[in-house]
Amino acid sequence: MRYYSLKVYSLGDEFEYPYIQILTEYLASNMRMSDREVKMIYYKYGKPINILGYYNSYDGYSRYRRITGGPPFKGRFLTYISLIHPYYRGLRDLYKDISWLFSDLGIGLGSAGYINYDGDIHGVYGLTKLGGVAITEILIDIDIDIDFRDLEGKFIGLDVNEEYDLSRFDRLIWRYINRNWIGYSYEEGDVEEFLGDREGYYMKISLDIYEDLYIRKAYIEGNFNASPPSGPYTLVASIKGGQINELLFHQLKIGFKNIDVHGIDDDTINSGIDRLFEKALEVVK
């Protein structure tokens, strides 16, 4: 990012969080790979708020869901930072670059998607990519004042904009408060497999089996990051209606190889799918 400029949108809490989510995705969708600018949204919300990660199962009370993965956020205050910029590499490298960028601000991207600040855990973060554009979301549960001049040495220019008319997104807000967006719920099926790592990232997949032969329903949830963000949902949904056999579960493994998953390595995913297949076979027998 040393050869990029930084443009900051510094916004107050005149608007609810979903407007900030829309702005993040709007900036990402309108960014070109040739752009040499990192866009940052810096937003504060001074009320209690709960925000699910993209792959978290609905908990019955959270009002919002974000586009990136990681753990759910629960706080009495929200300091929100998102970064949007062109990026050619994968999520593992993005994690390293974002960690380097925020180190000067005392914000650490810790294990299992949690933020380290001032010697304690103070929030969560998530990573994804939409095409060639990276999105990082950082949600901190205390009021943090950032002096953006601390970042000047990592960019070739700095522009701070404290005005943006978010009311232009009024007609879109329903998508981000709709139950279809917020209310995805994981359900335990006839078979279930837990895929985890030592840092605290995890993924769960469950299957409902129909007439001891076909997959009637399939669910996924967890604490991880992925690109494209909808990839894990689409892949797991694709096996519904499929007959339980080795080929189907092999295709599931191939599908995950085409998704950039951060937090759970390929070997853990593959071995977990193998165990899921073995459990499904037990039901079929």
C-alpha positions as CSV (number, residue, x, y, z in Angstrom):
1,M,0.0,0.0,0.0
2,R,3.0,2.3,0.0
3,Y,2.2,3.5,-3.5
4,Y,-1.4,4.2,-2.8
5,S,-3.1,7.4,-1.4
6,L,-5.6,7.1,1.4
7,K,-9.0,8.7,1.3
8,V,-10.9,8.7,4.7
9,Y,-14.7,9.1,5.1
10,S,-15.0,10.1,8.8
11,L,-18.7,9.8,9.8
12,G,-20.7,10.2,12.9
13,D,-23.8,8.3,14.1
14,E,-26.4,10.4,12.4
15,F,-27.2,7.2,10.4
16,E,-27.6,3.7,11.6
17,Y,-25.0,1.0,10.9
18,P,-26.6,-0.5,7.8
19,Y,-25.9,2.8,5.9
20,I,-22.2,2.3,6.6
21,Q,-22.5,-1.3,5.3
22,I,-24.1,-0.1,2.1
23,L,-21.4,2.6,1.7
24,T,-18.6,0.0,2.1
25,E,-20.1,-2.2,-0.6
26,Y,-20.9,0.7,-2.8
27,L,-17.3,1.9,-2.7
28,A,-16.1,-1.6,-3.4
29,S,-18.4,-2.1,-6.4
30,N,-17.3,1.2,-8.0
31,M,-13.6,0.6,-7.5
32,R,-11.4,-0.3,-10.5
33,M,-8.3,-2.4,-10.4
34,S,-6.3,0.5,-11.8
35,D,-7.3,2.8,-8.9
36,R,-4.3,3.8,-6.8
37,E,-6.4,4.8,-3.8
38,V,-7.3,3.0,-0.5
39,K,-10.7,4.1,0.8
40,M,-11.3,4.0,4.5
41,I,-14.6,4.5,6.4
42,Y,-14.2,5.7,10.0
43,Y,-17.5,5.6,11.9
44,K,-18.7,5.9,15.5
45,Y,-22.0,4.7,16.9
46,G,-22.6,5.5,20.6
47,K,-25.2,3.0,21.5
48,P,-25.3,-0.8,22.2
49,I,-25.2,-2.8,19.0
50,N,-24.9,-6.5,17.9
51,I,-23.6,-7.3,14.5
52,L,-23.3,-10.9,13.1
53,G,-20.3,-12.0,11.0
54,Y,-21.3,-13.2,7.6
55,Y,-21.1,-16.9,8.5
56,N,-22.6,-16.7,12.0
57,S,-25.9,-18.4,12.7
58,Y,-28.7,-16.0,13.7
59,D,-28.7,-15.7,17.5
60,G,-32.3,-14.5,17.9
61,Y,-31.6,-10.9,18.8
62,S,-28.8,-9.3,16.6
63,R,-30.2,-6.7,14.2
64,Y,-27.4,-6.5,11.7
65,R,-25.1,-8.7,9.7
66,R,-21.9,-7.7,7.9
67,I,-20.3,-8.7,4.6
68,T,-17.1,-10.2,6.2
69,G,-16.7,-13.3,8.3
70,G,-15.3,-13.6,11.8
71,P,-17.0,-13.7,15.2
72,P,-20.2,-11.8,16.1
73,F,-19.7,-8.3,17.5
74,K,-21.4,-7.2,20.7
75,G,-20.7,-3.8,22.2
76,R,-22.0,-0.8,24.1
77,F,-20.1,1.4,21.6
78,L,-18.9,0.9,18.1
79,T,-15.8,2.3,16.4
80,Y,-16.0,0.9,12.9
81,I,-13.2,1.0,10.3
82,S,-13.4,-0.5,6.8
83,L,-10.7,-0.5,4.2
84,I,-11.5,-0.9,0.5
85,H,-8.8,-1.2,-2.2
86,P,-7.7,-3.2,-5.2
87,Y,-5.8,-6.3,-4.2
88,Y,-4.3,-9.1,-6.4
89,R,-3.3,-11.6,-3.7
90,G,-5.2,-13.8,-1.4
91,L,-6.7,-13.4,2.1
92,R,-3.7,-14.7,3.9
93,D,-1.5,-12.0,2.4
94,L,-4.3,-9.4,3.0
95,Y,-4.2,-10.3,6.7
96,K,-0.5,-9.7,6.9
97,D,-0.7,-6.3,5.0
98,I,-3.6,-5.1,7.2
99,S,-1.8,-6.2,10.3
100,W,1.2,-4.1,9.2
101,L,-0.9,-1.1,8.4
102,F,-2.7,-0.9,11.7
103,S,0.3,-1.7,13.9
104,D,1.1,2.0,14.1
105,L,-2.3,2.7,15.6
106,G,-2.0,0.0,18.3
107,I,-4.7,-2.1,16.7
108,G,-3.7,-5.8,16.5
109,L,-5.5,-8.4,14.3
110,G,-5.4,-11.3,16.8
111,S,-6.3,-14.9,16.6
112,A,-9.8,-16.2,15.7
113,G,-10.9,-12.8,14.3
114,Y,-10.5,-10.8,17.5
115,I,-9.0,-7.3,17.9
116,N,-6.2,-6.7,20.4
117,Y,-6.1,-3.1,21.7
118,D,-4.4,-1.7,24.8
119,G,-3.5,-5.1,26.0
120,D,-7.0,-6.6,25.8
121,I,-9.6,-8.0,23.4
122,H,-11.8,-5.1,22.2
123,G,-13.7,-6.2,19.1
124,V,-13.6,-8.3,16.0
125,Y,-12.5,-8.1,12.3
126,G,-13.3,-9.7,9.0
127,L,-11.7,-10.0,5.6
128,T,-13.0,-10.7,2.1
129,K,-12.7,-9.8,-1.6
130,L,-15.3,-8.9,-4.1
131,G,-13.6,-9.8,-7.4
132,G,-10.2,-8.0,-7.2
133,V,-11.3,-5.6,-4.5
134,A,-10.4,-6.3,-0.8
135,I,-12.7,-5.4,2.1
136,T,-11.5,-5.3,5.7
137,E,-13.9,-4.5,8.5
138,I,-12.7,-3.7,12.0
139,L,-15.2,-3.3,14.8
140,I,-14.0,-2.1,18.1
141,D,-16.2,-1.9,21.3
142,I,-14.7,1.3,22.8
143,D,-14.3,4.9,21.6
144,I,-11.0,5.3,19.8
145,D,-9.9,8.5,18.3
146,I,-7.6,8.0,15.4
147,D,-5.1,10.5,14.2
148,F,-4.9,9.7,10.5
149,R,-1.5,11.5,10.2
150,D,-0.1,8.4,12.0
151,L,-0.7,6.6,8.7
152,E,0.8,9.2,6.4
153,G,4.1,7.3,6.2
154,K,2.4,4.3,4.7
155,F,0.7,6.2,1.9
156,I,1.7,8.7,-0.7
157,G,-1.2,11.1,0.2
158,L,-4.0,11.6,2.7
159,D,-7.5,13.1,2.2
160,V,-10.0,13.2,5.1
161,N,-13.7,13.8,4.1
162,E,-16.1,14.4,7.0
163,E,-19.2,14.8,4.9
164,Y,-21.1,12.2,2.9
165,D,-24.8,12.2,2.1
166,L,-25.8,8.7,3.2
167,S,-29.5,9.5,2.6
168,R,-28.8,8.6,-1.1
169,F,-29.0,4.9,0.1
170,D,-32.5,5.2,1.7
171,R,-34.1,3.1,-1.0
172,L,-31.5,0.3,-0.4
173,I,-31.7,0.1,3.4
174,W,-34.4,-2.6,3.5
175,R,-32.0,-5.2,2.1
176,Y,-29.8,-4.9,5.2
177,I,-32.5,-5.0,7.8
178,N,-34.5,-7.7,6.1
179,R,-34.9,-11.1,7.9
180,N,-33.6,-12.8,4.7
181,W,-30.2,-11.0,5.2
182,I,-30.0,-11.2,9.0
183,G,-31.9,-14.3,9.9
184,Y,-29.9,-17.2,8.4
185,S,-30.0,-20.0,11.0
186,Y,-27.8,-23.1,11.1
187,E,-29.6,-26.3,12.0
188,E,-28.2,-29.5,13.3
189,G,-29.0,-32.3,10.8
190,D,-28.8,-36.1,10.8
191,V,-25.0,-35.8,10.5
192,E,-22.7,-32.9,11.5
193,E,-19.0,-32.2,11.3
194,F,-17.0,-29.6,13.2
195,L,-13.8,-28.3,11.5
196,G,-11.6,-26.2,13.8
197,D,-8.1,-25.0,14.2
198,R,-6.0,-24.3,17.3
199,E,-6.5,-20.5,17.1
200,G,-10.3,-20.7,17.5
201,Y,-11.5,-20.4,13.9
202,Y,-14.1,-23.1,13.0
203,M,-16.6,-24.2,10.5
204,K,-19.6,-26.5,11.0
205,I,-21.5,-28.4,8.2
206,S,-24.6,-30.4,8.8
207,L,-26.8,-32.5,6.5
208,D,-30.4,-33.7,6.6
209,I,-30.7,-37.0,4.8
210,Y,-34.0,-37.9,3.0
211,E,-35.0,-41.5,2.6
212,D,-31.6,-42.7,3.7
213,L,-30.2,-41.7,0.4
214,Y,-30.4,-38.0,-0.7
215,I,-29.3,-34.8,1.0
216,R,-32.5,-32.9,1.8
217,K,-30.9,-29.9,3.6
218,A,-27.4,-28.7,4.1
219,Y,-26.1,-26.0,6.4
220,I,-22.9,-24.2,7.2
221,E,-21.8,-21.7,9.8
222,G,-18.7,-20.7,11.6
223,N,-16.0,-18.2,12.4
224,F,-13.8,-17.9,9.3
225,N,-13.3,-15.6,6.3
226,A,-13.8,-16.4,2.7
227,S,-13.6,-15.0,-0.8
228,P,-15.9,-14.7,-2.6
229,P,-18.0,-14.2,0.5
230,S,-21.0,-16.1,-0.7
231,G,-18.8,-19.0,-1.9
232,P,-19.2,-21.3,1.1
233,Y,-23.0,-20.8,1.2
234,T,-23.4,-21.4,-2.5
235,L,-21.2,-24.5,-2.5
236,V,-22.9,-26.2,0.4
237,A,-26.4,-25.4,-1.0
238,S,-25.3,-27.0,-4.3
239,I,-25.2,-30.5,-2.8
240,K,-28.9,-30.4,-1.7
241,G,-30.8,-33.0,-3.6
242,G,-27.6,-34.9,-4.4
243,Q,-27.2,-38.7,-3.8
244,I,-24.8,-39.6,-1.1
245,N,-21.8,-41.1,-2.7
246,E,-18.0,-40.5,-2.9
247,L,-18.2,-38.4,-6.0
248,L,-20.5,-35.8,-4.4
249,F,-18.2,-35.3,-1.4
250,H,-15.2,-35.2,-3.7
251,Q,-16.9,-32.4,-5.6
252,L,-17.4,-30.6,-2.3
253,K,-13.7,-30.7,-1.6
254,I,-12.9,-29.5,-5.1
255,G,-15.4,-26.7,-4.6
256,F,-13.6,-25.5,-1.4
257,K,-10.3,-25.5,-3.3
258,N,-11.8,-22.8,-5.5
259,I,-12.7,-20.7,-2.5
260,D,-10.1,-18.7,-0.6
261,V,-10.7,-19.5,3.0
262,H,-8.8,-17.7,5.8
263,G,-8.7,-19.3,9.2
264,I,-9.1,-23.0,8.3
265,D,-6.5,-24.7,6.1
266,D,-7.2,-27.0,3.2
267,D,-6.1,-30.2,5.0
268,T,-8.6,-29.5,7.9
269,I,-11.4,-28.9,5.4
270,N,-10.7,-32.0,3.4
271,S,-10.4,-34.3,6.4
272,G,-13.6,-32.8,7.8
273,I,-15.5,-33.5,4.6
274,D,-14.1,-37.1,4.6
275,R,-15.5,-37.6,8.2
276,L,-18.8,-36.0,7.1
277,F,-19.0,-38.6,4.3
278,E,-18.3,-41.4,6.6
279,K,-21.0,-40.3,9.0
280,A,-23.5,-40.0,6.1
281,L,-22.7,-43.5,5.0
282,E,-23.6,-44.8,8.4
283,V,-27.0,-43.2,8.0
284,V,-27.5,-44.7,4.6
285,K,-26.6,-48.2,5.8
